[in-house]
Amino acid sequence: MYVVFGATGQTGSAVADALLEKNQLVRVVLRSDKTAAAWRAKGADVAFADLSDLKAMTHAMENADAVYAMNPPAYNVVDMFAVAKGIGERYVAAIKNSGVQKVVLLSSIGSQHASGTGNILTTHILETMFGELEIPVAFLRASAFMENWSSVAQVAAEQGILPSFYTPLERKIPMVCAVDIGRAVAQAMIEDWTCQRIIELHGAADYSPNDVAAAFAAALGRDVQAVAVPESEWQSTMSRFGFSPEAVNSYSEMMRGFNSGHVVFEGGSHVQTIKGQTMIADAISKMITEQVF
């Protein structure tokens, strides 16, 4: 039995789908019954639990051979790090109480650092907490999500520009698609291992904002140019997305970490490196096809 938290989100749904494609027994953990019928139709078992409810989390993990755990984004709260710590404490307690055999935790590029990473500090916190478990744990550190570019897809379509916090515009960074995260997590969940693992998930290739703009141009059939958003405009831009002031500060620190080269993969002989399959052109094309402007 493989238990998947966050099954209504991008990565959780991708993990569950990948496991089901491998004909595995899957239990998805949902917060409401909105998508329960659809998951049951796919062949999954369904459990209900909020990450604030230790008892429900424990019940959802019962009889699990492996659990996929993740920390959902919390951009609207005052202290996302306190929220992450509370979620981590409940995950750890539920894992211990339920007798789970092994865990795969979604982490991030840059999670080896204890400072200077903004939002990514949440996954560093969870890695530290999960690292104290006495069962096999895999930390799957993912690249930047290709899907995050969907927030500016409409601007690209209507204005022919691609606003970017990443600078310089020609510098390539690791980017990966959620479906590739799902495949990597599913593979780790069904594998046997006996100690802690760090898996660094790169995309099929590294991409710059200019590369992403070219992918949008091809998908939209119009010229699209990447444009660097000045740091003086970051606060107002992110506030329009509903970020709390504290989250704006954290996100800004994360972006400065990427741009300075601080937020990078750790590498080393103790780290397993794998690559996804999805090219940025295919991810953007799918994104444009699914969006209505």
C-alpha positions as CSV (number, residue, x, y, z in Angstrom):
1,M,0.0,0.0,0.0
2,Y,1.4,3.4,-1.1
3,V,-0.1,6.4,0.6
4,V,0.0,9.8,-1.2
5,F,-0.6,13.1,0.6
6,G,-1.4,16.2,-1.4
7,A,-3.3,14.2,-4.1
8,T,-5.3,17.2,-5.2
9,G,-2.1,19.2,-5.9
10,Q,0.4,19.1,-8.8
11,T,2.9,16.7,-7.4
12,G,0.6,14.5,-5.3
13,S,-1.7,13.8,-8.2
14,A,1.3,13.0,-10.4
15,V,2.7,10.6,-7.8
16,A,-0.6,8.8,-7.4
17,D,-1.1,8.6,-11.2
18,A,2.4,7.2,-11.7
19,L,1.9,4.5,-9.0
20,L,-1.5,3.5,-10.5
21,E,0.2,3.3,-13.9
22,K,2.5,0.8,-12.3
23,N,-0.5,-1.2,-11.0
24,Q,0.3,-0.5,-7.4
25,L,-2.2,-0.3,-4.5
26,V,-2.6,3.4,-3.8
27,R,-4.4,5.4,-1.1
28,V,-4.8,9.1,-1.8
29,V,-5.2,11.4,1.1
30,L,-7.7,14.2,0.5
31,R,-9.0,17.1,2.6
32,S,-12.6,16.8,1.1
33,D,-14.6,14.5,-1.0
34,K,-14.6,16.8,-4.0
35,T,-12.3,14.5,-6.1
36,A,-12.9,11.3,-4.2
37,A,-15.1,9.7,-6.8
38,A,-12.6,10.5,-9.6
39,W,-9.8,8.8,-7.6
40,R,-11.9,5.8,-6.8
41,A,-12.8,5.5,-10.5
42,K,-9.0,5.3,-11.2
43,G,-8.7,2.5,-8.7
44,A,-7.3,4.3,-5.7
45,D,-8.4,3.9,-2.1
46,V,-9.3,7.2,-0.5
47,A,-8.6,8.6,3.0
48,F,-9.5,12.0,4.4
49,A,-7.1,14.1,6.5
50,D,-6.0,17.7,7.0
51,L,-2.4,18.2,7.9
52,S,-3.5,19.9,11.1
53,D,-5.2,16.6,12.2
54,L,-2.7,14.1,13.7
55,K,-5.3,11.5,14.3
56,A,-6.6,11.5,10.7
57,M,-3.1,11.6,9.3
58,T,-2.2,8.5,11.4
59,H,-5.3,6.7,10.3
60,A,-4.5,7.5,6.6
61,M,-1.0,6.0,7.0
62,E,-2.2,2.7,8.5
63,N,-0.8,-0.4,6.7
64,A,1.4,1.8,4.4
65,D,4.6,0.4,2.9
66,A,5.6,3.8,1.9
67,V,4.3,7.4,2.2
68,Y,4.7,10.4,0.0
69,A,4.9,13.5,2.2
70,M,4.9,17.1,1.1
71,N,4.5,20.6,2.6
72,P,1.8,22.6,0.8
73,P,2.6,26.2,-0.1
74,A,1.5,28.7,2.5
75,Y,2.0,32.1,0.9
76,N,-0.9,33.8,2.7
77,V,0.2,33.2,6.3
78,V,2.4,35.3,8.5
79,D,4.9,32.6,9.4
80,M,5.3,29.8,6.8
81,F,8.2,28.4,8.7
82,A,6.2,27.9,11.9
83,V,3.5,26.3,9.8
84,A,6.0,23.9,8.2
85,K,7.4,23.0,11.6
86,G,3.9,22.1,12.9
87,I,3.2,20.0,9.8
88,G,6.5,18.3,10.1
89,E,5.9,17.4,13.8
90,R,2.5,15.9,12.9
91,Y,4.0,14.0,9.9
92,V,6.7,12.5,12.1
93,A,4.3,11.6,14.9
94,A,1.8,10.0,12.5
95,I,4.6,8.0,10.8
96,K,5.8,6.7,14.1
97,N,2.3,5.9,15.3
98,S,1.2,4.1,12.2
99,G,4.3,2.0,11.6
100,V,5.0,3.2,8.1
101,Q,7.9,1.3,6.5
102,K,9.6,4.1,4.5
103,V,9.0,7.7,3.4
104,V,9.7,9.9,0.4
105,L,9.6,13.6,1.2
106,L,9.3,16.2,-1.5
107,S,12.1,18.7,-1.0
108,S,13.8,21.3,-3.1
109,I,17.0,22.4,-4.7
110,G,19.0,24.4,-2.1
111,S,17.5,22.5,0.8
112,Q,21.0,21.7,2.1
113,H,21.3,25.3,3.3
114,A,20.0,26.6,6.6
115,S,19.8,30.2,5.5
116,G,19.6,32.5,2.5
117,T,17.0,30.4,0.7
118,G,13.7,32.0,1.6
119,N,10.7,29.7,1.2
120,I,13.1,26.7,0.6
121,L,13.9,26.9,4.3
122,T,10.6,25.1,4.9
123,T,11.9,21.9,3.2
124,H,15.2,22.2,5.1
125,I,13.2,22.2,8.3
126,L,11.2,19.1,7.2
127,E,14.4,17.3,6.0
128,T,15.9,17.9,9.5
129,M,12.8,16.6,11.2
130,F,12.4,13.6,9.0
131,G,16.1,12.8,9.3
132,E,15.5,11.8,12.9
133,L,13.1,9.0,11.9
134,E,14.5,5.5,12.4
135,I,13.1,4.2,9.1
136,P,14.4,4.7,5.5
137,V,13.7,8.2,4.2
138,A,14.3,9.6,0.8
139,F,14.6,13.4,0.3
140,L,13.6,14.1,-3.3
141,R,15.0,17.6,-4.0
142,A,13.3,18.9,-7.1
143,S,14.4,21.6,-9.5
144,A,12.3,24.8,-10.0
145,F,8.9,23.9,-11.3
146,M,8.1,24.5,-14.9
147,E,4.5,24.9,-14.0
148,N,5.3,28.1,-12.1
149,W,5.6,29.9,-15.4
150,S,1.8,29.5,-15.8
151,S,1.4,32.6,-13.6
152,V,2.7,34.8,-16.5
153,A,1.2,32.8,-19.4
154,Q,-1.6,35.3,-20.0
155,V,0.9,38.2,-20.0
156,A,3.0,36.4,-22.6
157,A,-0.1,35.7,-24.7
158,E,-1.5,39.2,-24.6
159,Q,1.6,41.4,-24.4
160,G,4.4,39.3,-25.8
161,I,6.6,39.7,-22.8
162,L,7.6,37.1,-20.2
163,P,8.2,38.8,-16.8
164,S,11.0,37.0,-14.9
165,F,12.4,37.3,-11.4
166,Y,15.3,35.1,-12.5
167,T,18.3,37.1,-13.7
168,P,20.4,37.3,-15.8
169,L,17.9,36.3,-18.5
170,E,20.4,34.1,-20.3
171,R,21.5,32.1,-17.3
172,K,20.2,28.5,-17.3
173,I,18.9,26.9,-14.1
174,P,17.4,23.4,-13.4
175,M,13.7,23.2,-14.1
176,V,11.5,20.1,-13.9
177,C,7.9,19.2,-14.7
178,A,5.4,17.9,-12.0
179,V,4.8,14.8,-14.0
180,D,8.5,13.9,-13.8
181,I,8.4,14.6,-10.1
182,G,5.6,12.1,-9.9
183,R,7.5,9.5,-11.8
184,A,10.6,9.9,-9.7
185,V,8.7,9.7,-6.4
186,A,6.8,6.7,-7.5
187,Q,9.9,4.9,-8.5
188,A,11.6,5.7,-5.2
189,M,8.5,4.5,-3.2
190,I,8.5,1.1,-4.8
191,E,12.3,0.6,-4.5
192,D,14.0,-1.0,-1.5
193,W,16.6,0.9,0.5
194,T,17.7,0.8,4.0
195,C,19.1,4.2,4.9
196,Q,18.5,7.9,4.2
197,R,18.8,9.0,0.5
198,I,19.1,12.3,-1.2
199,I,17.8,12.3,-4.7
200,E,18.4,15.4,-6.8
201,L,15.9,15.7,-9.6
202,H,17.0,17.7,-12.6
203,G,14.9,18.4,-15.6
204,A,15.6,17.0,-19.1
205,A,17.8,20.1,-19.5
206,D,18.5,23.4,-17.8
207,Y,16.7,26.5,-19.1
208,S,17.1,30.2,-19.0
209,P,14.2,32.8,-19.0
210,N,15.1,33.4,-22.6
211,D,14.6,29.7,-23.4
212,V,11.2,29.8,-21.6
213,A,10.2,32.9,-23.7
214,A,11.2,31.1,-26.8
215,A,9.0,28.1,-25.8
216,F,6.0,30.5,-25.2
217,A,6.6,32.1,-28.6
218,A,6.5,28.8,-30.3
219,A,3.4,27.7,-28.5
220,L,1.6,31.0,-28.9
221,G,2.7,31.7,-32.5
222,R,3.9,35.2,-31.6
223,D,7.0,37.0,-30.5
224,V,7.6,36.7,-26.8
225,Q,10.6,38.4,-25.0
226,A,11.8,37.7,-21.5
227,V,11.9,40.8,-19.3
228,A,13.6,41.0,-16.0
229,V,11.3,42.4,-13.2
230,P,13.4,44.9,-11.2
231,E,13.7,44.0,-7.6
232,S,12.1,47.3,-6.6
233,E,8.9,45.9,-8.2
234,W,9.0,42.4,-6.6
235,Q,6.9,43.4,-3.6
236,S,4.0,45.0,-5.5
237,T,4.1,42.1,-8.1
238,M,3.9,39.3,-5.5
239,S,1.3,41.2,-3.4
240,R,-1.0,41.0,-6.4
241,F,-0.8,37.2,-6.2
242,G,-2.1,37.3,-2.6
243,F,1.2,36.8,-0.8
244,S,1.4,38.0,2.8
245,P,4.1,40.7,3.4
246,E,6.2,38.0,5.2
247,A,5.8,35.6,2.3
248,V,6.9,38.4,-0.1
249,N,10.1,38.8,1.9
250,S,10.7,35.1,1.9
251,Y,10.1,34.7,-1.8
252,S,12.3,37.6,-2.5
253,E,15.1,36.0,-0.5
254,M,14.7,32.8,-2.4
255,M,14.9,34.6,-5.8
256,R,18.0,36.4,-4.7
257,G,19.4,33.0,-3.7
258,F,18.8,31.7,-7.2
259,N,20.2,34.8,-8.9
260,S,23.3,34.8,-6.8
261,G,24.0,31.1,-7.3
262,H,23.4,30.3,-3.6
263,V,20.4,28.1,-4.4
264,V,21.9,25.2,-6.3
265,F,22.0,21.4,-6.0
266,E,24.4,20.1,-3.4
267,G,25.9,17.3,-5.6
268,G,28.6,15.0,-4.2
269,S,29.1,11.2,-4.0
270,H,26.3,10.9,-1.3
271,V,23.7,12.3,-3.6
272,Q,21.8,10.4,-6.3
273,T,21.2,12.5,-9.5
274,I,18.4,11.7,-11.9
275,K,16.8,13.6,-14.8
276,G,13.2,14.1,-15.9
277,Q,11.9,13.6,-19.4
278,T,9.8,16.7,-20.1
279,M,11.3,19.4,-22.3
280,I,10.3,23.0,-21.6
281,A,8.7,23.3,-25.1
282,D,6.4,20.4,-24.3
283,A,5.5,21.7,-20.9
284,I,4.7,25.2,-22.1
285,S,2.7,23.9,-25.1
286,K,0.6,21.8,-22.7
287,M,0.2,24.8,-20.4
288,I,-1.1,27.0,-23.3
289,T,-3.4,24.3,-24.5
290,E,-5.0,24.0,-21.1
291,Q,-5.4,27.8,-20.4
292,V,-8.2,30.0,-21.5
293,F,-7.3,33.6,-22.0
